[in-house]
Amino acid sequence: MAETEERAVTKFARDAILTIVGGFVLEPTLQKVHIDVSPYLRQIWFGIGVFIALDGLKRGAKVSGRVRMFRDSLSKRNKMISYVIVALLCAALGVLYYWGLGKLFGQEKDSGVTLKFKQTALFFSAKHGSVFVQGMTVKLRAVYENTSDDPATQISANGVLRFIAGGQGMKDREEEEWNTFRAAWLASLQGTPKEELAGHQEKSFEVETDPLAPQDEQDLRDTTKYVYFMGAIKWTDKTGEYETDTCTYFSPNEHGGANAPAIWRSCLSGHSMVRRPFKFTDVRPAFSQRANVQIVQMGFPSDPSASDPKWVPGERILLRIQAINNGPAPANKMAGSFRIAISSGAAEQADQERLWDVVKAQSDTMPYGENSLMPGRDALIDVQYPLTLYHEVALTAEDIAQIKAGKRRILIAGIYKYIDDYGPRETHVCQSYSGTSWRYWNDCFRHNELVP
């Protein structure tokens, strides 16, 4: 009898360990086949705990025997009381266990919203019997859903279709295309209309390629190339900003069931995540790949032109700034904020910082523009002083004399902000002038840089 009980305990411990290990591998295994159980981990582990407890009681013959002996020794009234006590005890333990699981999986402190891709479907041409038809686009509808009770706000959802060659290096080609897509998606967030989605509701969007060339059609049919869908959803809920990403490719030689006949495989490079904290700086392109707006020249225009600024006391001064895009990518939605100030030599650094704070505050509240600066092209902007809106005072004859003598300085601070294929970028400039030639510009103590 002792050997039987010992074997029963060993078997119970083995089965309990296998059940716990199964609980740990369940989520990553199901994610590989696009089944997300992360919102239900609390319930899953609660079920595992209840199963192990019941199984242990069932197998514990010795314990069960002692319980029966104790129960039989009680009167009918005391039996009823014992049942109530045991029920309350089990309920309390169950509640405590469930609460602990909530703390462990963050559900007590994070009851946020989850958006996920539910379905991707290629448009099928019944006339040609294929989704790949020469001269026609490949088109896909992506459906995403809010699996939570609460609404999601500030939603931006988008995706692309890409043709990627199979074989050696496929994973690297996936990674390159994903980085390009994500960078463009991040850049688009600045100007994309935002939407809302109520709990347990769905929305969809469609993407398509250019018309198929003969070679592309043949490669896709022969599976030397695959059609990829790369998509991303960003949203806001009461706990923060989150995103769901997907990267999958269509396998035309495999067939599913009637409800989902098309088989989509996860990218070799990964990039399929549900409800991860949104990060704007995931993609870090090389400096040489980005738009690069630089200040190349500043001067005080006059008619006729002269190297010595022809300022008149009490009148405005005009500073013309020339910028050029020295990068390989367009600087889109470009906008600029510039201000001029007059400083004394003794307090110049403090005056620079005050001016910069004003410019930065203006730039942060200013919307992006509508114009683009193409690679190799330049742009001109004129900055005026004084501005009556800010109660600035015009230069006096004494001010002009001190500036030309080097005792006072003209300060210019400004920000060009724009968006390229990899997201927002800013060009910061801060310069100090004194002397008798428009060429006498010096860098401020700070604020001459590209960000990022």
VEXDREN-2710 file (C-alpha; in Angstrom, 1 decimal):
% VEXDREN-2710
k/r/px/py/pz
1/MET/0.0/0.0/0.0
2/ALA/2.9/2.4/0.8
3/GLU/4.5/1.7/-2.6
4/THR/1.2/2.4/-4.4
5/GLU/0.8/5.7/-2.6
6/GLU/4.4/6.6/-3.3
7/ARG/3.9/5.8/-7.0
8/ALA/0.7/7.9/-7.0
9/VAL/2.5/10.9/-5.6
10/THR/5.3/10.6/-8.1
11/LYS/2.8/10.3/-11.0
12/PHE/0.8/13.3/-9.7
13/ALA/4.0/15.4/-9.4
14/ARG/5.0/14.4/-13.0
15/ASP/1.6/15.3/-14.4
16/ALA/1.5/18.5/-12.5
17/ILE/4.9/19.6/-13.9
18/LEU/3.9/18.6/-17.4
19/THR/0.7/20.7/-17.1
20/ILE/2.6/23.7/-15.9
21/VAL/5.2/23.4/-18.7
22/GLY/2.4/23.1/-21.1
23/GLY/0.9/26.3/-19.8
24/PHE/4.2/28.1/-20.4
25/VAL/4.6/26.9/-24.0
26/LEU/1.0/27.3/-25.0
27/GLU/1.1/31.1/-25.8
28/PRO/4.2/31.1/-28.0
29/THR/3.1/28.0/-29.8
30/LEU/-0.3/29.4/-30.7
31/GLN/1.2/32.8/-31.7
32/LYS/3.1/31.0/-34.5
33/VAL/-0.2/30.0/-36.1
34/HIS/-1.7/33.5/-35.5
35/ILE/-3.8/32.6/-32.4
36/ASP/-3.4/35.2/-29.7
37/VAL/-4.3/34.0/-26.2
38/SER/-2.4/36.7/-24.3
39/PRO/-5.6/38.4/-23.2
40/TYR/-6.8/35.1/-21.6
41/LEU/-3.6/34.0/-19.8
42/ARG/-5.2/34.8/-16.4
43/GLN/-8.2/32.4/-17.1
44/ILE/-5.9/29.8/-18.6
45/TRP/-3.7/29.6/-15.5
46/PHE/-6.7/29.7/-13.2
47/GLY/-8.0/26.6/-15.0
48/ILE/-4.6/24.9/-14.7
49/GLY/-4.5/25.6/-11.0
50/VAL/-8.0/24.3/-10.4
51/PHE/-7.2/21.2/-12.5
52/ILE/-4.0/20.4/-10.5
53/ALA/-5.8/20.9/-7.2
54/LEU/-8.8/18.6/-8.1
55/ASP/-6.4/16.0/-9.6
56/GLY/-4.3/16.1/-6.4
57/LEU/-7.4/15.5/-4.2
58/LYS/-8.6/12.7/-6.4
59/ARG/-5.3/10.9/-6.4
60/GLY/-4.6/11.5/-2.7
61/ALA/-6.2/8.3/-1.5
62/LYS/-4.6/8.6/2.0
63/VAL/-5.8/12.2/2.4
64/SER/-9.3/11.2/1.0
65/GLY/-9.5/8.4/3.4
66/ARG/-8.8/10.6/6.4
67/VAL/-11.3/13.2/5.2
68/ARG/-14.0/10.5/4.9
69/MET/-13.2/9.2/8.4
70/PHE/-13.4/12.7/9.8
71/ARG/-16.7/13.4/7.9
72/ASP/-18.3/10.2/9.1
73/SER/-17.5/11.1/12.7
74/LEU/-19.5/14.3/12.5
75/SER/-23.1/14.7/13.3
76/LYS/-25.5/15.7/10.5
77/ARG/-25.6/19.3/11.7
78/ASN/-21.8/19.5/12.0
79/LYS/-21.5/18.0/8.5
80/MET/-23.5/20.8/7.0
81/ILE/-21.4/23.4/8.9
82/SER/-18.2/21.7/7.7
83/TYR/-19.4/21.8/4.1
84/VAL/-20.1/25.5/4.4
85/ILE/-16.7/26.2/5.9
86/VAL/-14.9/24.2/3.2
87/ALA/-16.8/25.9/0.5
88/LEU/-16.0/29.4/1.9
89/LEU/-12.3/28.4/2.3
90/CYS/-12.1/27.1/-1.3
91/ALA/-13.9/30.2/-2.6
92/ALA/-11.5/32.5/-0.7
93/LEU/-8.5/30.6/-2.0
94/GLY/-9.8/30.7/-5.5
95/VAL/-10.4/34.4/-5.3
96/LEU/-7.0/35.0/-3.8
97/TYR/-5.4/32.9/-6.6
98/TYR/-7.3/34.7/-9.3
99/TRP/-6.4/38.1/-7.9
100/GLY/-2.7/37.0/-7.7
101/LEU/-2.8/35.9/-11.4
102/GLY/-4.3/39.3/-12.3
103/LYS/-1.4/41.0/-10.6
104/LEU/1.1/38.7/-12.2
105/PHE/-0.2/39.3/-15.8
106/GLY/-0.9/43.0/-15.2
107/GLN/-4.6/42.9/-15.7
108/GLU/-5.3/44.6/-12.4
109/LYS/-3.3/47.6/-13.4
110/ASP/-3.6/47.4/-17.2
111/SER/-7.1/46.9/-18.5
112/GLY/-6.3/48.5/-21.8
113/VAL/-7.7/48.0/-25.3
114/THR/-6.3/45.4/-27.7
115/LEU/-6.6/45.8/-31.5
116/LYS/-5.5/42.9/-33.7
117/PHE/-5.6/41.8/-37.3
118/LYS/-8.4/39.4/-37.8
119/GLN/-8.3/38.5/-41.4
120/THR/-6.4/39.2/-44.6
121/ALA/-8.0/38.3/-47.9
122/LEU/-6.6/38.6/-51.5
123/PHE/-9.1/39.5/-54.2
124/PHE/-9.7/36.6/-56.5
125/SER/-10.3/37.0/-60.2
126/ALA/-13.0/34.4/-61.1
127/LYS/-12.5/35.2/-64.8
128/HIS/-8.8/34.2/-64.7
129/GLY/-9.0/31.7/-61.9
130/SER/-6.2/33.3/-59.9
131/VAL/-5.2/36.2/-57.7
132/PHE/-2.1/36.8/-59.9
133/VAL/-3.1/38.2/-63.3
134/GLN/-0.8/40.0/-65.7
135/GLY/-1.8/43.6/-66.2
136/MET/-4.0/43.6/-63.1
137/THR/-3.2/44.7/-59.5
138/VAL/-2.9/42.4/-56.6
139/LYS/-5.4/43.6/-54.0
140/LEU/-5.9/42.7/-50.4
141/ARG/-8.5/43.6/-47.7
142/ALA/-7.2/43.6/-44.1
143/VAL/-9.7/43.4/-41.3
144/TYR/-8.8/44.4/-37.8
145/GLU/-10.9/44.2/-34.6
146/ASN/-11.2/45.6/-31.1
147/THR/-11.3/42.6/-28.9
148/SER/-11.9/44.6/-25.7
149/ASP/-15.0/46.2/-24.1
150/ASP/-13.6/49.8/-24.1
151/PRO/-13.1/51.9/-27.2
152/ALA/-9.8/52.6/-28.9
153/THR/-9.1/56.2/-30.0
154/GLN/-6.5/57.9/-32.2
155/ILE/-6.3/54.9/-34.5
156/SER/-3.9/54.8/-37.5
157/ALA/-4.0/51.6/-39.5
158/ASN/-2.2/50.9/-42.7
159/GLY/-0.3/48.3/-44.7
160/VAL/1.5/47.4/-47.9
161/LEU/1.9/44.5/-50.3
162/ARG/5.4/43.6/-51.4
163/PHE/6.9/41.0/-53.7
164/ILE/9.9/39.3/-52.2
165/ALA/12.0/36.6/-53.8
166/GLY/12.3/33.3/-51.9
167/GLY/15.4/31.2/-51.4
168/GLN/18.7/32.2/-49.7
169/GLY/18.6/35.7/-48.2
170/MET/14.8/35.8/-47.9
171/LYS/14.9/36.7/-44.3
172/ASP/17.3/39.7/-44.9
173/ARG/15.1/40.9/-47.8
174/GLU/12.0/40.7/-45.5
175/GLU/13.8/42.7/-42.8
176/GLU/14.8/45.4/-45.3
177/GLU/11.2/45.7/-46.7
178/TRP/9.8/45.8/-43.2
179/ASN/12.1/48.6/-42.1
180/THR/11.1/50.6/-45.2
181/PHE/7.4/50.0/-44.6
182/ARG/7.6/50.9/-40.9
183/ALA/9.6/54.1/-41.5
184/ALA/7.1/55.3/-44.1
185/TRP/4.2/54.4/-41.7
186/LEU/5.8/56.3/-38.9
187/ALA/6.2/59.3/-41.1
188/SER/2.6/59.1/-42.2
189/LEU/1.3/59.3/-38.6
190/GLN/1.8/63.1/-38.6
191/GLY/-0.8/63.7/-41.2
192/THR/-3.1/60.7/-41.1
193/PRO/-6.7/61.3/-40.0
194/LYS/-7.3/59.4/-36.7
195/GLU/-10.3/57.2/-36.1
196/GLU/-12.1/55.5/-33.2
197/LEU/-13.3/51.9/-32.8
198/ALA/-15.8/50.8/-30.2
199/GLY/-15.4/47.6/-28.3
200/HIS/-15.9/44.3/-30.2
201/GLN/-16.2/46.2/-33.5
202/GLU/-14.3/45.7/-36.8
203/LYS/-12.8/47.9/-39.5
204/SER/-11.0/47.2/-42.7
205/PHE/-8.7/48.9/-45.3
206/GLU/-7.5/47.8/-48.7
207/VAL/-4.1/47.9/-50.3
208/GLU/-2.9/47.0/-53.7
209/THR/0.2/46.8/-55.9
210/ASP/1.0/48.2/-59.3
211/PRO/-0.3/46.2/-62.3
212/LEU/1.6/42.9/-62.5
213/ALA/4.3/42.7/-65.1
214/PRO/4.6/39.4/-67.0
215/GLN/7.7/38.3/-65.1
216/ASP/6.1/39.1/-61.7
217/GLU/3.1/37.1/-62.5
218/GLN/5.2/34.1/-63.5
219/ASP/7.4/34.4/-60.4
220/LEU/4.4/34.5/-58.1
221/ARG/2.7/31.6/-59.7
222/ASP/6.0/29.6/-59.6
223/THR/6.6/30.7/-55.9
224/THR/10.1/32.0/-56.8
225/LYS/8.5/35.2/-55.4
226/TYR/5.9/35.6/-52.6
227/VAL/3.4/38.3/-52.0
228/TYR/3.8/39.8/-48.5
229/PHE/1.4/41.8/-46.4
230/MET/3.0/44.1/-43.8
231/GLY/0.6/46.0/-41.6
232/ALA/0.5/48.1/-38.4
233/ILE/-2.1/49.6/-36.2
234/LYS/-1.5/52.3/-33.6
235/TRP/-4.0/53.4/-31.1
236/THR/-4.5/55.1/-27.7
237/ASP/-6.4/53.9/-24.7
238/LYS/-6.5/55.0/-21.1
239/THR/-3.2/53.2/-20.3
240/GLY/-1.1/54.7/-23.1
241/GLU/-0.2/54.3/-26.8
242/TYR/0.1/50.8/-28.3
243/GLU/0.6/49.1/-31.7
244/THR/-0.1/45.8/-33.3
245/ASP/2.2/44.7/-36.2
246/THR/1.9/41.9/-38.7
247/CYS/4.2/40.5/-41.3
248/THR/2.9/37.5/-43.3
249/TYR/3.3/36.0/-46.8
250/PHE/0.8/34.1/-49.0
251/SER/1.6/30.5/-49.7
252/PRO/-0.3/29.7/-53.0
253/ASN/0.5/26.0/-53.0
254/GLU/-1.2/25.4/-49.6
255/HIS/-4.9/25.4/-49.0
256/GLY/-7.0/25.8/-45.8
257/GLY/-10.6/25.1/-44.9
258/ALA/-13.7/26.5/-46.4
259/ASN/-13.8/29.5/-44.0
260/ALA/-10.1/30.4/-44.6
261/PRO/-8.9/28.8/-47.8
262/ALA/-5.8/31.0/-48.2
263/ILE/-2.8/30.1/-46.0
264/TRP/-0.6/32.9/-44.7
265/ARG/2.7/32.2/-43.1
266/SER/4.6/34.4/-40.6
267/CYS/7.6/36.2/-41.9
268/LEU/10.9/34.6/-41.2
269/SER/12.1/37.9/-39.7
270/GLY/9.3/38.1/-37.2
271/HIS/7.5/41.4/-36.7
272/SER/4.1/40.0/-35.7
273/MET/3.2/41.4/-32.3
274/VAL/-0.1/42.2/-30.6
275/ARG/-0.5/45.2/-28.4
276/ARG/3.1/46.3/-27.7
277/PRO/4.0/49.7/-26.4
278/PHE/4.3/52.1/-29.3
279/LYS/7.9/53.2/-30.1
280/PHE/8.6/55.9/-32.5
281/THR/12.3/55.3/-32.8
282/ASP/12.4/51.6/-33.7
283/VAL/14.0/52.3/-37.1
284/ARG/17.3/54.1/-37.1
285/PRO/18.4/54.8/-40.6
286/ALA/21.9/55.9/-41.6
287/PHE/22.5/59.7/-41.6
288/SER/23.2/59.6/-45.3
289/GLN/19.7/58.1/-46.0
290/ARG/17.7/61.0/-44.6
291/ALA/16.6/64.5/-45.7
292/ASN/19.2/67.0/-44.6
293/VAL/18.2/70.6/-44.7
294/GLN/21.2/72.9/-44.0
295/ILE/21.7/76.6/-43.8
296/VAL/24.2/77.7/-46.5
297/GLN/24.0/81.5/-46.4
298/MET/22.6/84.4/-44.5
299/GLY/22.7/88.1/-45.4
300/PHE/21.0/91.5/-45.2
301/PRO/19.6/92.2/-48.7
302/SER/19.9/95.7/-50.1
303/ASP/19.4/97.6/-53.3
304/PRO/22.0/98.0/-54.7
305/SER/23.7/95.0/-52.9
306/ALA/26.5/95.8/-50.5
307/SER/28.7/93.8/-48.1
308/ASP/28.2/96.5/-45.4
309/PRO/24.5/96.3/-44.1
310/LYS/22.8/99.6/-44.9
311/TRP/20.6/99.9/-41.8
312/VAL/18.6/103.0/-41.1
313/PRO/17.8/103.9/-37.5
314/GLY/14.1/103.4/-36.6
315/GLU/13.4/101.2/-39.7
316/ARG/13.2/97.5/-40.0
317/ILE/16.1/95.2/-40.9
318/LEU/15.6/92.2/-43.1
319/LEU/17.7/89.0/-42.9
320/ARG/17.5/86.5/-45.8
321/ILE/18.3/82.9/-45.1
322/GLN/19.1/80.3/-47.8
323/ALA/18.7/76.6/-47.0
324/ILE/19.4/73.6/-49.1
325/ASN/18.4/69.9/-48.8
326/ASN/21.7/68.0/-49.0
327/GLY/20.1/64.6/-48.4
328/PRO/18.9/62.0/-50.8
329/ALA/15.2/62.1/-49.7
330/PRO/12.6/64.9/-49.9
331/ALA/12.0/67.1/-46.9
332/ASN/8.2/67.0/-46.8
333/LYS/5.6/69.1/-45.0
334/MET/8.4/71.7/-44.3
335/ALA/7.8/74.6/-41.9
336/GLY/10.1/77.2/-40.3
337/SER/10.1/79.3/-37.2
338/PHE/12.8/82.1/-36.9
339/ARG/13.3/85.1/-34.7
340/ILE/15.8/87.9/-34.4
341/ALA/17.0/89.6/-31.1
342/ILE/19.6/92.1/-30.1
343/SER/22.1/91.2/-27.4
344/SER/24.8/92.9/-25.3
345/GLY/28.2/91.2/-25.3
346/ALA/28.2/90.6/-21.6
347/ALA/24.8/88.8/-21.5
348/GLU/25.0/87.1/-24.9
349/GLN/24.9/83.5/-23.9
350/ALA/21.8/84.1/-21.6
351/ASP/20.2/86.1/-24.5
352/GLN/20.8/83.3/-26.9
353/GLU/19.1/80.8/-24.6
354/ARG/16.1/83.1/-24.1
355/LEU/15.7/83.6/-27.8
356/TRP/16.0/79.9/-28.4
357/ASP/13.3/79.1/-25.8
358/VAL/10.9/81.4/-27.7
359/VAL/11.6/79.8/-31.1
360/LYS/11.3/76.3/-29.7
361/ALA/8.0/77.1/-28.1
362/GLN/6.7/78.6/-31.4
363/SER/7.9/75.6/-33.4
364/ASP/6.3/73.1/-31.1
365/THR/2.9/74.6/-31.5
366/MET/3.2/75.3/-35.2
367/PRO/1.7/72.8/-37.6
368/TYR/3.7/71.2/-40.4
369/GLY/3.5/73.0/-43.7
370/GLU/2.3/71.9/-47.2
371/ASN/5.6/72.3/-49.2
372/SER/8.4/69.9/-49.8
373/LEU/12.1/70.6/-50.5
374/MET/13.5/68.1/-52.9
375/PRO/17.1/66.9/-52.8
376/GLY/19.6/69.4/-54.1
377/ARG/17.0/72.3/-54.1
378/ASP/17.2/75.4/-52.0
379/ALA/14.7/77.6/-50.2
380/LEU/14.7/81.2/-49.1
381/ILE/13.1/82.7/-46.0
382/ASP/13.1/86.4/-44.9
383/VAL/13.1/87.2/-41.2
384/GLN/12.2/90.7/-40.1
385/TYR/13.1/92.8/-37.0
386/PRO/11.4/94.4/-35.1
387/LEU/8.0/92.6/-34.9
388/THR/5.4/94.9/-33.4
389/LEU/3.3/91.9/-32.4
390/TYR/6.0/91.1/-29.8
391/HIS/6.6/94.8/-28.8
392/GLU/10.2/94.7/-30.2
393/VAL/11.9/98.1/-30.5
394/ALA/13.7/99.2/-33.7
395/LEU/17.4/99.8/-33.8
396/THR/18.6/103.2/-32.9
397/ALA/21.7/104.9/-34.3
398/GLU/23.6/104.0/-31.1
399/ASP/22.5/100.3/-31.5
400/ILE/23.8/100.2/-35.1
401/ALA/27.1/101.8/-34.1
402/GLN/27.6/99.3/-31.2
403/ILE/26.8/96.3/-33.5
404/LYS/29.4/97.5/-36.1
405/ALA/31.9/98.1/-33.3
406/GLY/31.4/94.6/-31.9
407/LYS/29.9/95.7/-28.6
408/ARG/26.4/94.4/-29.3
409/ARG/25.2/91.5/-31.5
410/ILE/22.4/90.5/-33.6
411/LEU/21.1/87.0/-32.8
412/ILE/19.1/84.8/-35.1
413/ALA/17.6/81.5/-33.9
414/GLY/15.4/79.2/-36.0
415/ILE/14.1/75.7/-36.6
416/TYR/13.2/74.0/-39.9
417/LYS/11.0/71.0/-39.2
418/TYR/10.0/68.5/-41.8
419/ILE/9.3/64.8/-42.4
420/ASP/11.2/62.4/-44.6
421/ASP/10.7/58.6/-45.3
422/TYR/11.9/57.8/-41.8
423/GLY/9.9/60.2/-39.7
424/PRO/10.1/63.8/-38.4
425/ARG/13.3/65.7/-38.4
426/GLU/14.5/69.2/-37.4
427/THR/17.3/71.5/-38.4
428/HIS/18.3/73.9/-35.6
429/VAL/20.3/77.1/-36.2
430/CYS/21.5/79.8/-33.8
431/GLN/24.0/82.5/-35.1
432/SER/25.5/85.7/-33.7
433/TYR/26.5/88.7/-35.8
434/SER/28.5/91.9/-35.3
435/GLY/30.8/93.9/-37.5
436/THR/30.7/95.6/-40.8
437/SER/30.2/92.7/-43.2
438/TRP/27.2/90.3/-43.6
439/ARG/29.7/87.5/-43.6
440/TYR/30.6/88.0/-39.9
441/TRP/28.5/85.3/-38.4
442/ASN/29.5/83.0/-35.5
443/ASP/27.9/80.0/-34.1
444/CYS/26.0/80.4/-30.8
445/PHE/27.1/78.4/-27.8
446/ARG/24.5/75.8/-28.6
447/HIS/21.6/74.9/-31.0
448/ASN/23.3/74.2/-34.3
449/GLU/22.4/70.6/-35.1
450/LEU/20.1/68.1/-36.9
451/VAL/17.6/66.3/-34.7
452/PRO/17.6/63.3/-34.8
END
